[in-house]
Amino acid sequence: MYLNGMGFRGIERVKGVHHTTIIYWVKQLGEKLPDAPKEDVIPEVGELDELETFVGSKKNKIWLWTAVNHFTQGILAWVLGDHSAETFEPLWEIAKQWKSYFYVTDGLLSTQVLFQMETKLLVKHT
């Protein structure tokens, strides 16, 4: 449920389990995740995306940048920070090692800066 985007309190209402217990479960499982994907799950098509959220108040924005295999579920790599090329760069350093056939993104300026001379890029304009 959490991996499909449902919030802790939403899961609490559906499952009847206190949200702090759910947070504890998520933390436990997160600690078991590998630092890097196995070689057999390296994507042919890499998808790079971002999610904006906030901590405490909406003035404290934070961005979750993700790299996923376009054809399977699950996040292969991620980084938290602001909406800048400097924050995105560590994620790109990981993703470019996969040597995917091409990468898909929504065309953010910070990703375009890093891609312009390095790889094949498909930009989905929304």
Backbone as JSON Lines, residues from 0, in Angstrom:
{"i":0,"aa":"M","n":[0.83,-1.18,0.0],"ca":[0.0,0.0,0.0],"c":[0.88,1.25,0.0]}
{"i":1,"aa":"Y","n":[1.89,1.25,0.87],"ca":[2.78,2.4,0.95],"c":[3.55,2.58,-0.36]}
{"i":2,"aa":"L","n":[4.0,1.48,-0.95],"ca":[4.75,1.56,-2.2],"c":[3.88,2.0,-3.36]}
{"i":3,"aa":"N","n":[2.59,1.89,-3.22],"ca":[1.67,2.36,-4.26],"c":[1.2,3.78,-4.01]}
{"i":4,"aa":"G","n":[1.8,4.46,-3.03],"ca":[1.51,5.86,-2.82],"c":[0.52,6.18,-1.71]}
{"i":5,"aa":"M","n":[0.06,5.19,-1.0],"ca":[-0.88,5.44,0.08],"c":[-0.13,5.95,1.31]}
{"i":6,"aa":"G","n":[-0.67,6.94,1.97],"ca":[-0.03,7.53,3.15],"c":[-0.17,6.65,4.38]}
{"i":7,"aa":"F","n":[0.64,6.96,5.39],"ca":[0.63,6.17,6.63],"c":[-0.73,6.2,7.31]}
{"i":8,"aa":"R","n":[-1.35,7.36,7.38],"ca":[-2.66,7.45,8.05],"c":[-3.76,6.78,7.23]}
{"i":9,"aa":"G","n":[-3.64,6.8,5.92],"ca":[-4.59,6.08,5.08],"c":[-4.51,4.58,5.31]}
{"i":10,"aa":"I","n":[-3.29,4.08,5.4],"ca":[-3.09,2.66,5.69],"c":[-3.62,2.34,7.08]}
{"i":11,"aa":"E","n":[-3.42,3.26,8.02],"ca":[-3.93,3.09,9.38],"c":[-5.45,2.89,9.35]}
{"i":12,"aa":"R","n":[-6.15,3.71,8.59],"ca":[-7.62,3.6,8.52],"c":[-8.05,2.3,7.87]}
{"i":13,"aa":"V","n":[-7.37,1.89,6.81],"ca":[-7.75,0.67,6.09],"c":[-7.44,-0.58,6.9]}
{"i":14,"aa":"K","n":[-6.26,-0.63,7.49],"ca":[-5.8,-1.84,8.17],"c":[-6.11,-1.88,9.66]}
{"i":15,"aa":"G","n":[-6.45,-0.74,10.25],"ca":[-6.74,-0.71,11.67],"c":[-5.49,-0.86,12.54]}
{"i":16,"aa":"V","n":[-4.34,-0.47,11.99],"ca":[-3.07,-0.54,12.71],"c":[-2.56,0.89,12.86]}
{"i":17,"aa":"H","n":[-2.06,1.26,14.03],"ca":[-1.6,2.62,14.29],"c":[-0.5,3.02,13.3]}
{"i":18,"aa":"H","n":[-0.54,4.28,12.85],"ca":[0.4,4.72,11.82],"c":[1.86,4.65,12.26]}
{"i":19,"aa":"T","n":[2.15,4.78,13.54],"ca":[3.54,4.66,13.99],"c":[4.06,3.23,13.82]}
{"i":20,"aa":"T","n":[3.17,2.26,13.94],"ca":[3.54,0.87,13.69],"c":[3.88,0.68,12.22]}
{"i":21,"aa":"I","n":[3.09,1.28,11.35],"ca":[3.33,1.19,9.91],"c":[4.66,1.85,9.55]}
{"i":22,"aa":"I","n":[4.94,3.01,10.14],"ca":[6.22,3.68,9.91],"c":[7.37,2.77,10.34]}
{"i":23,"aa":"Y","n":[7.23,2.12,11.48],"ca":[8.25,1.19,11.98],"c":[8.47,0.06,10.98]}
{"i":24,"aa":"W","n":[7.38,-0.51,10.44],"ca":[7.5,-1.59,9.46],"c":[8.24,-1.12,8.22]}
{"i":25,"aa":"V","n":[7.88,0.06,7.73],"ca":[8.52,0.59,6.52],"c":[10.02,0.8,6.77]}
{"i":26,"aa":"K","n":[10.38,1.34,7.93],"ca":[11.79,1.54,8.27],"c":[12.53,0.2,8.33]}
{"i":27,"aa":"Q","n":[11.92,-0.8,8.94],"ca":[12.55,-2.12,9.03],"c":[12.82,-2.69,7.64]}
{"i":28,"aa":"L","n":[11.82,-2.61,6.78],"ca":[12.0,-3.15,5.43],"c":[13.0,-2.33,4.63]}
{"i":29,"aa":"G","n":[13.0,-1.01,4.83],"ca":[13.94,-0.15,4.13],"c":[15.39,-0.47,4.46]}
{"i":30,"aa":"E","n":[15.65,-0.86,5.69],"ca":[17.01,-1.22,6.1],"c":[17.49,-2.51,5.44]}
{"i":31,"aa":"K","n":[16.56,-3.34,5.0],"ca":[16.92,-4.61,4.35],"c":[17.17,-4.45,2.85]}
{"i":32,"aa":"L","n":[16.81,-3.31,2.29],"ca":[16.99,-3.1,0.86],"c":[18.47,-2.95,0.51]}
{"i":33,"aa":"P","n":[18.88,-3.48,-0.64],"ca":[20.28,-3.33,-1.05],"c":[20.59,-1.89,-1.44]}
{"i":34,"aa":"D","n":[21.86,-1.52,-1.36],"ca":[22.27,-0.17,-1.74],"c":[22.25,0.03,-3.25]}
{"i":35,"aa":"A","n":[22.4,-1.04,-4.01],"ca":[22.4,-0.95,-5.48],"c":[21.6,-2.12,-6.03]}
{"i":36,"aa":"P","n":[21.01,-1.94,-7.23],"ca":[20.24,-3.04,-7.82],"c":[21.14,-4.18,-8.26]}
{"i":37,"aa":"K","n":[20.59,-5.38,-8.29],"ca":[21.33,-6.52,-8.82],"c":[21.53,-6.32,-10.31]}
{"i":38,"aa":"E","n":[22.58,-6.92,-10.82],"ca":[22.93,-6.71,-12.23],"c":[21.82,-7.16,-13.17]}
{"i":39,"aa":"D","n":[21.05,-8.19,-12.8],"ca":[20.01,-8.7,-13.68],"c":[18.76,-7.82,-13.72]}
{"i":40,"aa":"V","n":[18.67,-6.78,-12.89],"ca":[17.52,-5.88,-12.94],"c":[17.88,-4.51,-13.52]}
{"i":41,"aa":"I","n":[19.06,-4.38,-14.06],"ca":[19.45,-3.12,-14.69],"c":[18.56,-2.91,-15.91]}
{"i":42,"aa":"P","n":[17.93,-1.74,-16.02],"ca":[16.9,-1.52,-17.04],"c":[17.46,-1.29,-18.44]}
{"i":43,"aa":"E","n":[16.7,-1.78,-19.45],"ca":[16.99,-1.42,-20.83],"c":[16.56,0.02,-21.08]}
{"i":44,"aa":"V","n":[15.44,0.4,-20.45],"ca":[14.94,1.78,-20.53],"c":[14.89,2.31,-19.1]}
{"i":45,"aa":"G","n":[15.7,3.31,-18.82],"ca":[15.71,3.92,-17.5],"c":[14.73,5.07,-17.44]}
{"i":46,"aa":"E","n":[13.97,5.15,-16.38],"ca":[13.0,6.24,-16.2],"c":[13.41,7.06,-14.99]}
{"i":47,"aa":"L","n":[13.59,8.35,-15.19],"ca":[14.02,9.26,-14.13],"c":[12.91,10.25,-13.86]}
{"i":48,"aa":"D","n":[12.53,10.37,-12.6],"ca":[11.4,11.24,-12.26],"c":[11.63,11.86,-10.9]}
{"i":49,"aa":"E","n":[10.75,12.8,-10.54],"ca":[10.87,13.49,-9.27],"c":[9.49,13.67,-8.65]}
{"i":50,"aa":"L","n":[9.48,13.78,-7.34],"ca":[8.25,13.98,-6.59],"c":[8.51,15.09,-5.59]}
{"i":51,"aa":"E","n":[7.66,16.1,-5.59],"ca":[7.79,17.2,-4.64],"c":[6.9,16.93,-3.44]}
{"i":52,"aa":"T","n":[7.44,17.12,-2.25],"ca":[6.66,17.01,-1.03],"c":[7.21,18.04,-0.05]}
{"i":53,"aa":"F","n":[6.8,17.99,1.19],"ca":[7.29,18.96,2.16],"c":[7.48,18.29,3.52]}
{"i":54,"aa":"V","n":[8.28,18.94,4.36],"ca":[8.53,18.47,5.71],"c":[8.01,19.52,6.68]}
{"i":55,"aa":"G","n":[7.02,19.17,7.47],"ca":[6.46,20.1,8.46],"c":[5.47,21.07,7.86]}
{"i":56,"aa":"S","n":[5.95,22.01,7.07],"ca":[5.06,22.98,6.42],"c":[5.41,23.05,4.93]}
{"i":57,"aa":"K","n":[4.49,23.58,4.15],"ca":[4.7,23.63,2.7],"c":[5.84,24.57,2.3]}
{"i":58,"aa":"K","n":[6.34,25.35,3.23],"ca":[7.5,26.2,2.95],"c":[8.79,25.37,2.89]}
{"i":59,"aa":"N","n":[8.79,24.21,3.52],"ca":[9.97,23.35,3.57],"c":[9.87,22.26,2.51]}
{"i":60,"aa":"K","n":[10.01,22.65,1.25],"ca":[9.87,21.7,0.15],"c":[11.09,20.79,0.06]}
{"i":61,"aa":"I","n":[10.82,19.56,-0.34],"ca":[11.88,18.58,-0.55],"c":[11.5,17.77,-1.79]}
{"i":62,"aa":"W","n":[12.49,17.34,-2.53],"ca":[12.27,16.6,-3.76],"c":[12.86,15.2,-3.63]}
{"i":63,"aa":"L","n":[12.08,14.21,-4.04],"ca":[12.54,12.83,-4.12],"c":[12.77,12.53,-5.6]}
{"i":64,"aa":"W","n":[14.01,12.33,-5.98],"ca":[14.37,11.98,-7.35],"c":[14.52,10.46,-7.41]}
{"i":65,"aa":"T","n":[13.92,9.82,-8.41],"ca":[13.96,8.37,-8.51],"c":[14.44,7.91,-9.88]}
{"i":66,"aa":"A","n":[15.05,6.73,-9.9],"ca":[15.41,6.03,-11.13],"c":[14.76,4.66,-11.06]}
{"i":67,"aa":"V","n":[13.97,4.35,-12.08],"ca":[13.26,3.07,-12.1],"c":[13.44,2.39,-13.44]}
{"i":68,"aa":"N","n":[13.19,1.08,-13.45],"ca":[13.12,0.33,-14.68],"c":[11.75,0.59,-15.28]}
{"i":69,"aa":"H","n":[11.7,1.08,-16.5],"ca":[10.45,1.49,-17.13],"c":[9.45,0.33,-17.24]}
{"i":70,"aa":"F","n":[9.93,-0.91,-17.3],"ca":[9.05,-2.05,-17.55],"c":[8.74,-2.9,-16.33]}
{"i":71,"aa":"T","n":[9.28,-2.57,-15.18],"ca":[8.99,-3.33,-13.97],"c":[8.69,-2.38,-12.82]}
{"i":72,"aa":"Q","n":[8.19,-2.91,-11.74],"ca":[7.89,-2.1,-10.56],"c":[9.12,-1.97,-9.69]}
{"i":73,"aa":"G","n":[9.16,-0.9,-8.94],"ca":[10.21,-0.73,-7.95],"c":[11.2,0.36,-8.29]}
{"i":74,"aa":"I","n":[11.71,0.99,-7.27],"ca":[12.7,2.05,-7.41],"c":[14.09,1.43,-7.31]}
{"i":75,"aa":"L","n":[14.95,1.69,-8.3],"ca":[16.3,1.15,-8.3],"c":[17.29,2.04,-7.57]}
{"i":76,"aa":"A","n":[17.07,3.34,-7.63],"ca":[17.95,4.29,-6.94],"c":[17.16,5.57,-6.69]}
{"i":77,"aa":"W","n":[17.57,6.34,-5.67],"ca":[16.86,7.57,-5.34],"c":[17.78,8.51,-4.59]}
{"i":78,"aa":"V","n":[17.39,9.78,-4.57],"ca":[18.11,10.79,-3.81],"c":[17.11,11.84,-3.33]}
{"i":79,"aa":"L","n":[17.32,12.37,-2.14],"ca":[16.48,13.42,-1.57],"c":[17.24,14.73,-1.56]}
{"i":80,"aa":"G","n":[16.52,15.83,-1.82],"ca":[17.16,17.15,-1.75],"c":[16.28,18.21,-2.36]}
{"i":81,"aa":"D","n":[16.93,19.23,-2.89],"ca":[16.17,20.31,-3.52],"c":[15.97,20.01,-5.01]}
{"i":82,"aa":"H","n":[15.47,20.99,-5.74],"ca":[15.11,20.82,-7.14],"c":[16.23,21.37,-8.03]}
{"i":83,"aa":"S","n":[17.44,20.89,-7.81],"ca":[18.59,21.43,-8.54],"c":[19.37,20.32,-9.22]}
{"i":84,"aa":"A","n":[20.2,20.73,-10.18],"ca":[21.07,19.78,-10.86],"c":[22.06,19.14,-9.89]}
{"i":85,"aa":"E","n":[22.48,19.88,-8.88],"ca":[23.42,19.35,-7.9],"c":[22.82,18.19,-7.11]}
{"i":86,"aa":"T","n":[21.53,18.27,-6.82],"ca":[20.87,17.17,-6.12],"c":[20.68,15.98,-7.03]}
{"i":87,"aa":"F","n":[20.33,16.25,-8.3],"ca":[20.07,15.17,-9.26],"c":[21.35,14.44,-9.66]}
{"i":88,"aa":"E","n":[22.48,15.12,-9.65],"ca":[23.72,14.56,-10.18],"c":[24.13,13.22,-9.55]}
{"i":89,"aa":"P","n":[24.06,13.02,-8.22],"ca":[24.43,11.71,-7.67],"c":[23.55,10.57,-8.2]}
{"i":90,"aa":"L","n":[22.27,10.85,-8.41],"ca":[21.38,9.84,-8.97],"c":[21.79,9.52,-10.4]}
{"i":91,"aa":"W","n":[22.1,10.54,-11.17],"ca":[22.52,10.33,-12.56],"c":[23.83,9.55,-12.62]}
{"i":92,"aa":"E","n":[24.75,9.8,-11.68],"ca":[26.02,9.07,-11.66],"c":[25.77,7.57,-11.49]}
{"i":93,"aa":"I","n":[24.75,7.2,-10.73],"ca":[24.38,5.79,-10.57],"c":[23.71,5.28,-11.83]}
{"i":94,"aa":"A","n":[22.71,6.01,-12.32],"ca":[21.89,5.54,-13.45],"c":[22.7,5.42,-14.73]}
{"i":95,"aa":"K","n":[23.64,6.31,-14.98],"ca":[24.38,6.24,-16.24],"c":[25.3,5.03,-16.3]}
{"i":96,"aa":"Q","n":[25.65,4.46,-15.15],"ca":[26.48,3.25,-15.12],"c":[25.72,2.03,-15.67]}
{"i":97,"aa":"W","n":[24.39,2.12,-15.69],"ca":[23.59,1.0,-16.18],"c":[23.69,0.83,-17.68]}
{"i":98,"aa":"K","n":[24.05,1.91,-18.38],"ca":[24.17,1.88,-19.85],"c":[22.88,1.38,-20.49]}
{"i":99,"aa":"S","n":[21.77,1.92,-20.04],"ca":[20.47,1.61,-20.64],"c":[20.47,2.08,-22.09]}
{"i":100,"aa":"Y","n":[19.58,1.52,-22.91],"ca":[19.49,1.94,-24.31],"c":[19.14,3.42,-24.4]}
{"i":101,"aa":"F","n":[18.21,3.85,-23.55],"ca":[17.88,5.27,-23.44],"c":[17.18,5.51,-22.13]}
{"i":102,"aa":"Y","n":[17.01,6.79,-21.8],"ca":[16.4,7.21,-20.54],"c":[15.19,8.09,-20.85]}
{"i":103,"aa":"V","n":[14.18,8.0,-20.0],"ca":[12.94,8.75,-20.17],"c":[12.8,9.69,-18.98]}
{"i":104,"aa":"T","n":[12.44,10.94,-19.25],"ca":[12.18,11.9,-18.2],"c":[11.11,12.87,-18.68]}
{"i":105,"aa":"D","n":[10.64,13.74,-17.78],"ca":[9.6,14.69,-18.17],"c":[10.16,16.03,-18.63]}
{"i":106,"aa":"G","n":[11.47,16.15,-18.76],"ca":[12.06,17.32,-19.38],"c":[12.43,18.45,-18.45]}
{"i":107,"aa":"L","n":[12.7,18.16,-17.19],"ca":[13.12,19.21,-16.28],"c":[14.47,19.77,-16.7]}
{"i":108,"aa":"L","n":[14.66,21.05,-16.5],"ca":[15.91,21.71,-16.89],"c":[17.12,21.06,-16.24]}
{"i":109,"aa":"S","n":[17.04,20.74,-14.97],"ca":[18.2,20.17,-14.28],"c":[18.61,18.83,-14.86]}
{"i":110,"aa":"T","n":[17.67,18.03,-15.34],"ca":[18.04,16.78,-15.99],"c":[18.59,17.04,-17.38]}
{"i":111,"aa":"Q","n":[18.04,18.0,-18.09],"ca":[18.52,18.3,-19.43],"c":[19.97,18.75,-19.42]}
{"i":112,"aa":"V","n":[20.35,19.52,-18.42],"ca":[21.72,20.0,-18.31],"c":[22.69,18.82,-18.24]}
{"i":113,"aa":"L","n":[22.35,17.83,-17.44],"ca":[23.25,16.69,-17.27],"c":[23.24,15.74,-18.46]}
{"i":114,"aa":"F","n":[22.15,15.7,-19.19],"ca":[22.03,14.77,-20.3],"c":[22.56,15.29,-21.62]}
{"i":115,"aa":"Q","n":[22.68,16.58,-21.81],"ca":[22.84,17.14,-23.14],"c":[24.0,16.55,-23.94]}
{"i":116,"aa":"M","n":[25.05,16.11,-23.3],"ca":[26.17,15.57,-24.05],"c":[26.46,14.11,-23.72]}
{"i":117,"aa":"E","n":[25.63,13.45,-22.94],"ca":[26.02,12.14,-22.45],"c":[25.24,10.94,-22.98]}
{"i":118,"aa":"T","n":[23.98,11.09,-23.36],"ca":[23.2,9.89,-23.64],"c":[21.99,10.19,-24.5]}
{"i":119,"aa":"K","n":[21.31,9.14,-24.92],"ca":[20.05,9.29,-25.65],"c":[18.94,9.55,-24.63]}
{"i":120,"aa":"L","n":[18.15,10.56,-24.89],"ca":[17.12,10.98,-23.93],"c":[15.8,11.19,-24.64]}
{"i":121,"aa":"L","n":[14.75,10.6,-24.11],"ca":[13.4,10.87,-24.58],"c":[12.71,11.74,-23.56]}
{"i":122,"aa":"V","n":[12.14,12.85,-24.01],"ca":[11.48,13.77,-23.11],"c":[9.99,13.73,-23.39]}
{"i":123,"aa":"K","n":[9.2,13.45,-22.36],"ca":[7.75,13.43,-22.48],"c":[7.23,14.79,-22.06]}
{"i":124,"aa":"H","n":[6.65,15.51,-22.99],"ca":[6.1,16.83,-22.66],"c":[4.66,16.68,-22.21]}
{"i":125,"aa":"T","n":[4.37,17.24,-21.03],"ca":[3.01,17.14,-20.49],"c":[2.31,18.46,-20.54]}
